[in-house]
Amino acid sequence: MRDVGRTGTRTVAVIGAGLVGLACARALQRTGHVVTLIDPEDPGSGASAGNAGLIAGSAVVPEASRETLLALPRLLLSNDSPVSLRITHFPRLVPFLWHFAKACRTSRFDELSRAMAQLSLNGFDRWMALLDDLPEARALFRRDGCLYLYLSEDEHLNAKKDNDVRRARGMPLTELSDADVRALLPDIGVTTAGGILAQSAGHVVEPRALGDLLFRHFVADGGRFQQRKIARLERVDHRVPAVHTTDGDQIAANVFVLAAGAYSRPLAAQVEARVPLATQRGYHVMVRDPDVSVPMPLLVPGAGLAVTPMRNGLRFAGLVEFDRLDAAPNPARTRQIKQCAVHLFPRLAVDNAETWMGCRPSLPDGVPIIDRAPGAANVFLAFGHGQMGLTQAAITGEAIAAIVEGDAPPVDLSPYRVTRFGRSENLHHAA
Ligand SMILES: Cc1cc2nc3c(=O)[nH]c(=O)nc-3n(C[C@H](O)[C@H](O)[C@H](O)COP(=O)(O)OP(=O)(O)OC[C@H]3O[C@@H](n4cnc5c(N)ncnc54)[C@H](O)[C@@H]3O)c2cc1C
């Protein structure tokens, strides 16, 4: 570790200790700053704990597209769809949907795909670089590829365009027949329409352990932790000298990084960053000691699920549910995942499987905000990673450390500017 940053040692407070906040904190600490992490919960216990674990290099296909927009009414109305919406939540979603519709313009597709690729294609390597002094954490990563499973000919045919985009971005993909799929997955109980193997994809065998290890080493190297919730950012002359906790205390620092995931919107608004951040809630079902062989992660696009072999079991994770951040988990979603699990692998016993729900921090165009706050020169924003926060956390940390230092960031950050959503004052109803 360097002793001091290029601009001298500064005190930095990172609000939110999910994987994005932890990666920012670690990168800033390695740059030589004195860093405090602030979170009311245990570090790494939010969306970052229960995700599918994929370091999804193949995430270069924007969700916002003409095809998704046309399919959305059907997806939202059908019972067994991977996408659902609580109808009473609709008014709060209007700003998100408005910007989503704008992002679906054909002219934006290539631009958004490039913006995703910049952060995703090197996701694995950027993690390895951030963890170069933590072999224990590196040992949680695998690079076994990822198998896209198509359950019907239509699905496989419809995926052709997405797979052409992946190939155009330089990803090696191998077409597999149903017989090839069966050779890899001897316990599969359905006839597939074949699959695609994305060789360069990786995964983490226990995302929660990654958060724990990052946090433990952050503290061992002098990092501080305040188990508090931030209620307010105080602003004086275009700067934030301190943030206020919900229990009436203040935490002062030279620099602040806002990385509170799906909960960032009200805090961001206090530094003139009004953003249509919503949450797409997702679920997982974790089967301990599964009696089936799954040698690599699977993606089942038709079901909206990933199936990931983890250190402590087989995890079925995914679905998109538009609802309030604080609404109780919906048991119908975990039933839906269990049904799909048994459909794919009839031998699986899912009755006693663990279930989990978490809130993705979602922006309408599917790329995060990595930027300086418009209303405070010493506040930096790192949130909105949606479906890709595990993949993109390390490079986000690297980028934030660079812009705090005044150094050139590892990639062009213009696609992640907060101002891309305009300065609309009408966004305060977003979820
Ligand atoms: C089912 C599912 C599957 C997924 N699969 C993948 C995958 O395979 N690959 C991938 O790359 N991504 C995946 N994701 C997405 C990924 O998990 C998220 O993008 C990522 O975890 C977001 O990290 P974060 O640090 O921004 O948010 P979080 O992990 O949610 O952390 C935010 C933190 O901020 C804290 N906080 C909130 N409010 C305050 C406040 N006022 N003051 C202080 N702290 C506060 C919270 O307590 C929390 O700890 C998946 C997500 C889900 C739900």
The ligand as a MOL file (V3000), in Angstrom:
LIG
                    3D

  0  0  0     0  0            999 V3000
M  V30 BEGIN CTAB
M  V30 COUNTS 53 58 0 0 0
M  V30 BEGIN ATOM
M  V30 1 C -31.1920 -12.0790 -7.2820 0
M  V30 2 C -30.0070 -11.2460 -7.6950 0
M  V30 3 C -29.0260 -11.8180 -8.5030 0
M  V30 4 C -27.9210 -11.0500 -8.8970 0
M  V30 5 N -26.9360 -11.6500 -9.6210 0
M  V30 6 C -25.8290 -10.9450 -9.9670 0
M  V30 7 C -24.7540 -11.5820 -10.6560 0
M  V30 8 O -24.7730 -12.7780 -10.9050 0
M  V30 9 N -23.6840 -10.8290 -11.0210 0
M  V30 10 C -23.6180 -9.4970 -10.7510 0
M  V30 11 O -22.6450 -8.8560 -11.1420 0
M  V30 12 N -24.6080 -8.8730 -10.0520 0
M  V30 13 C -25.7010 -9.5600 -9.6560 0
M  V30 14 N -26.7200 -8.9540 -8.9690 0
M  V30 15 C -26.6350 -7.5190 -8.7040 0
M  V30 16 C -25.7250 -7.1830 -7.5320 0
M  V30 17 O -26.0030 -8.0340 -6.4320 0
M  V30 18 C -25.9370 -5.7260 -7.1200 0
M  V30 19 O -25.8110 -4.8830 -8.2470 0
M  V30 20 C -24.8940 -5.3060 -6.1020 0
M  V30 21 O -24.9120 -6.1570 -4.9920 0
M  V30 22 C -25.1120 -3.8700 -5.6620 0
M  V30 23 O -24.1140 -3.6060 -4.6980 0
M  V30 24 P -24.2020 -2.2870 -3.8390 0
M  V30 25 O -22.9990 -2.2840 -2.9820 0
M  V30 26 O -24.4290 -1.1220 -4.7530 0
M  V30 27 O -25.5560 -2.4640 -3.0130 0
M  V30 28 P -25.8460 -3.2980 -1.6660 0
M  V30 29 O -25.1140 -4.5720 -1.6350 0
M  V30 30 O -27.3260 -3.3650 -1.5290 0
M  V30 31 O -25.2360 -2.3750 -0.5430 0
M  V30 32 C -25.7740 -1.1090 -0.2250 0
M  V30 33 C -25.4910 -0.8570 1.2470 0
M  V30 34 O -25.8650 0.4850 1.5650 0
M  V30 35 C -26.3640 0.4690 2.8920 0
M  V30 36 N -27.1740 1.6700 3.1360 0
M  V30 37 C -28.4360 1.9050 2.7020 0
M  V30 38 N -28.8710 3.0950 3.1470 0
M  V30 39 C -27.8530 3.6200 3.8690 0
M  V30 40 C -27.7120 4.8420 4.5930 0
M  V30 41 N -28.7110 5.7480 4.6370 0
M  V30 42 N -26.5510 5.0640 5.2670 0
M  V30 43 C -25.5340 4.1520 5.2180 0
M  V30 44 N -25.6250 2.9740 4.5190 0
M  V30 45 C -26.7780 2.7360 3.8650 0
M  V30 46 C -27.1670 -0.8290 2.9570 0
M  V30 47 O -27.3770 -1.2360 4.3090 0
M  V30 48 C -26.2840 -1.7740 2.1680 0
M  V30 49 O -25.4050 -2.5110 3.0030 0
M  V30 50 C -27.8230 -9.6900 -8.5220 0
M  V30 51 C -28.8020 -9.1370 -7.6900 0
M  V30 52 C -29.8830 -9.8960 -7.2640 0
M  V30 53 C -30.9070 -9.2860 -6.3540 0
M  V30 END ATOM
M  V30 BEGIN BOND
M  V30 1 1 1 2
M  V30 2 1 2 3
M  V30 3 2 2 52
M  V30 4 2 3 4
M  V30 5 1 4 5
M  V30 6 1 4 50
M  V30 7 2 5 6
M  V30 8 1 6 7
M  V30 9 1 6 13
M  V30 10 2 7 8
M  V30 11 1 7 9
M  V30 12 1 9 10
M  V30 13 2 10 11
M  V30 14 1 10 12
M  V30 15 2 12 13
M  V30 16 1 13 14
M  V30 17 1 14 15
M  V30 18 1 14 50
M  V30 19 1 15 16
M  V30 20 1 16 17
M  V30 21 1 16 18
M  V30 22 1 18 19
M  V30 23 1 18 20
M  V30 24 1 20 21
M  V30 25 1 20 22
M  V30 26 1 22 23
M  V30 27 1 23 24
M  V30 28 2 24 25
M  V30 29 1 24 26
M  V30 30 1 24 27
M  V30 31 1 27 28
M  V30 32 2 28 29
M  V30 33 1 28 30
M  V30 34 1 28 31
M  V30 35 1 31 32
M  V30 36 1 32 33
M  V30 37 1 33 34
M  V30 38 1 33 48
M  V30 39 1 34 35
M  V30 40 1 35 36
M  V30 41 1 35 46
M  V30 42 1 36 37
M  V30 43 1 36 45
M  V30 44 2 37 38
M  V30 45 1 38 39
M  V30 46 1 39 40
M  V30 47 2 39 45
M  V30 48 1 40 41
M  V30 49 2 40 42
M  V30 50 1 42 43
M  V30 51 2 43 44
M  V30 52 1 44 45
M  V30 53 1 46 47
M  V30 54 1 46 48
M  V30 55 1 48 49
M  V30 56 2 50 51
M  V30 57 1 51 52
M  V30 58 1 52 53
M  V30 END BOND
M  V30 END CTAB
M  END
